Amino acid sequence: MGILNQLDNFMADKKVDYALCGGYAIDLFLGKKTRPHKDLDVAVFWEDRDRIVQHMLNQDWDIYEPSGTAYLHKIHDVSNQKCVRDNIWCVQSGNPHYKFTKHEKDMYAVDFDNSEQSKLDYIEFLFNTRIRGLFLYRRNHEITRSLDNAILKINNTPCLAPELVLLYKSTASDNTDYQLDFSNAINEMNDEQLVWLQNSLIAMFPSGHEWIKA
């Protein structure tokens, strides 16, 4: 997983806590590549947002934030952020897979070709909350995980635990890639992880969810 080594080297001097998440985190947990990955997702914390944005600007990456509309807001300066969503897209200049079209001042539409990411030229940072040693699930702060259990370190790469990754993916379980991640990961998770995931799914989906019985 050469791209993960690139990420570790890139983040080494940032002085921020981070964890690989998404499908890459599932593969890291399983110790093998199970499917192609279209993008690289990295979990970070809200208190480090400005530091991350400034660093990416210093490295001449283009930064866009979802703005609650059909368009992305381009961030040129730390002081000019909307912060209405919990993620930012960082795209290295020259990335051929993303095309941004200006709509109006600092607002852009985006098209991307969904090809597999082969090098570190795109990072989506996802901002999370931690408090008193707990990682708060972004979509429901009543669901928590101790930081020691929420963030694992595998082959020197910090990554979000599979039960948390799957909980995030559960809102789009009809996605075939997400279903594959679930089917692969639950066979390797321990009983405590499975119980936490089941209880969290019940809390999020009181009317039921296909993964609860599985």
C-alpha positions as a printed Julia matrix, in Angstrom:
214×3 Matrix{Float64}:
   0.0     0.0     0.0
   2.45    2.63   -1.22
  -0.08    5.44   -0.94
  -0.34    4.81    2.81
   3.41    5.21    3.2
   3.12    8.47    1.29
   0.38    9.59    3.68
   2.41    8.69    6.77
   5.4    10.63    5.46
   3.2    13.57    4.47
   1.53   13.76    7.9
   4.65   13.0     9.96
   5.53   16.61   10.79
   2.02   18.09   10.95
   1.72   17.75   14.74
  -1.92   16.74   14.43
  -3.61   13.48   15.36
  -5.07   11.68   12.37
  -6.42    8.29   11.39
  -6.9     6.66    8.04
 -10.58    5.87    7.49
 -12.9     4.64    4.76
 -12.13    1.6     2.65
  -8.38    1.95    3.05
  -8.79    1.52    6.81
 -10.72   -1.72    6.3
  -7.96   -3.04    4.03
  -5.3    -2.04    6.56
  -7.24   -3.85    9.29
  -7.53   -6.96    7.09
  -3.89   -6.8     6.03
  -4.66   -7.0     2.32
  -6.2    -5.08   -0.54
  -9.78   -6.18   -1.11
 -10.98   -3.69   -3.73
  -9.98   -0.54   -5.65
 -10.22    2.76   -3.76
 -11.31    5.97   -5.48
 -10.22    8.37   -2.75
  -8.27    8.69    0.46
 -10.22    9.62    3.62
  -8.45   10.83    6.75
 -10.13   11.43   10.11
  -8.85   14.43   12.07
 -10.2    16.65   14.83
 -11.94   20.0    14.72
  -9.35   21.75   16.88
  -6.71   21.09   14.2
  -8.73   22.36   11.24
  -7.01   25.71   10.79
  -3.57   24.13   11.14
  -4.41   21.53    8.47
  -5.9    24.1     6.1
  -2.9    26.4     6.46
  -0.46   23.57    5.88
  -2.25   22.41    2.73
  -2.3    25.99    1.44
   1.42   26.28    2.16
   1.97   23.12    0.1
   0.03   24.69   -2.82
  -2.85   22.22   -2.69
  -6.3    23.43   -3.73
  -8.84   23.18   -0.9
 -12.6    23.0    -1.3
 -15.31   22.67    1.32
 -18.9    21.49    0.81
 -21.09   24.51    1.47
 -24.56   23.02    1.85
 -25.32   23.77   -1.8
 -24.57   21.97   -5.04
 -21.24   23.78   -5.17
 -17.95   23.66   -3.3
 -16.4    26.72   -1.71
 -12.72   27.19   -2.51
 -10.65   28.14    0.51
  -7.9    30.66   -0.23
  -7.28   31.74    3.34
  -7.77   30.26    6.8
  -9.89   33.26    7.75
 -12.31   32.67    4.87
 -13.97   29.35    5.69
 -17.67   28.54    5.82
 -17.28   25.46    8.09
 -20.87   24.37    7.47
 -19.88   20.76    6.83
 -17.42   18.46    8.53
 -15.05   17.81    5.64
 -12.71   19.44    3.16
 -11.39   18.2    -0.19
  -7.7    18.75   -0.81
  -6.59   18.29   -4.41
  -3.06   18.62   -5.67
  -2.7    20.89   -8.68
  -2.56   18.84  -11.85
  -4.69   15.98  -10.55
  -6.28   14.76  -13.81
  -9.23   13.01  -12.18
 -10.96   16.11  -10.74
 -12.32   18.97  -12.8
 -13.55   22.11  -11.04
 -15.71   24.59  -12.92
 -16.25   28.06  -11.51
 -19.88   28.94  -10.82
 -19.46   32.28   -9.09
 -16.93   33.89   -6.78
 -15.06   31.08   -4.99
 -17.85   28.58   -5.73
 -17.18   25.6    -7.99
 -18.92   22.59   -9.48
 -16.9    19.39   -9.57
 -16.69   16.38  -11.85
 -14.48   13.37  -11.2
 -13.99   10.17  -13.11
 -14.16    7.67  -10.19
 -10.88    6.07  -11.21
  -8.72    4.34   -8.61
  -6.41    6.67   -6.72
  -2.8     5.68   -7.34
  -0.82    8.43   -5.62
  -1.18   11.04   -2.92
  -2.85   13.8    -4.94
  -6.23   13.85   -3.17
  -7.11   13.78    0.53
 -10.52   14.24    2.1
 -10.14   15.35    5.71
 -13.13   14.53    7.93
 -13.39   16.51   11.16
 -14.41   14.78   14.36
 -14.94   15.66   18.01
 -13.14   14.17   21.0
 -13.77   14.91   24.65
 -12.49   13.4    27.89
 -10.79   10.51   26.15
 -13.79    9.68   23.98
 -14.27    9.74   20.22
 -17.76   11.05   19.41
 -19.49    9.52   16.42
 -19.95   12.45   14.05
 -23.61   11.77   13.23
 -24.72   11.15   16.82
 -22.6    12.38   19.72
 -24.47   10.06   22.08
 -22.55    7.21   20.45
 -18.98    7.19   21.7
 -15.88    5.02   21.66
 -12.81    5.37   23.82
  -9.99    6.92   21.82
  -7.82    3.87   22.5
 -10.44    1.65   20.85
 -11.5     4.15   18.19
  -8.04    4.66   16.69
  -5.78    1.67   16.11
  -2.2     1.64   14.89
  -1.43   -1.0    12.28
   1.99   -1.17   10.6
   2.72    2.26   12.12
  -0.3     3.81   10.39
  -3.09    5.14   12.65
  -6.49    4.07   11.39
 -10.09    4.25   12.51
 -11.3     0.99   14.01
 -13.39   -1.13   11.62
 -16.53   -0.91   13.75
 -16.47    2.89   13.45
 -15.71    2.8     9.74
 -18.65    0.44    9.18
 -20.96    2.57   11.31
 -20.24    5.51    9.02
 -20.8     3.32    5.96
 -24.08    1.97    7.34
 -26.02    5.01    6.12
 -25.36    3.88    2.55
 -25.3     0.11    2.95
 -26.75   -0.36   -0.54
 -23.37    0.76   -1.9
 -21.73   -2.42   -3.19
 -18.26   -1.36   -2.02
 -19.57   -0.68    1.48
 -21.35   -4.0     1.57
 -18.12   -5.73    0.58
 -16.23   -3.88    3.32
 -18.84   -5.02    5.85
 -18.83   -8.65    4.71
 -15.03   -8.83    4.79
 -14.5    -7.02    8.09
 -17.06   -8.7    10.35
 -15.32  -12.05    9.9
 -12.14  -10.62   11.42
 -13.55   -8.36   14.16
 -13.55   -9.55   17.76
 -16.68  -10.05   19.85
 -16.36   -6.7    21.64
 -16.11   -4.81   18.35
 -19.1    -6.67   16.93
 -21.23   -5.97   20.01
 -20.33   -2.27   19.93
 -21.22   -2.08   16.24
 -24.51   -3.91   16.75
 -25.54   -1.67   19.66
 -24.59    1.44   17.69
 -26.57    0.3    14.66
 -29.6    -0.31   16.88
 -29.24    3.19   18.32
 -28.95    4.74   14.86
 -31.6     2.6    13.18
 -34.28    1.75   15.77
 -36.58    0.56   12.98
 -33.98   -1.95   11.86
 -30.99   -2.28    9.55
 -29.87   -5.21    7.42
 -26.46   -5.31    9.09
 -27.85   -5.79   12.61
 -28.92   -9.38   12.06
 -25.88  -10.14    9.92
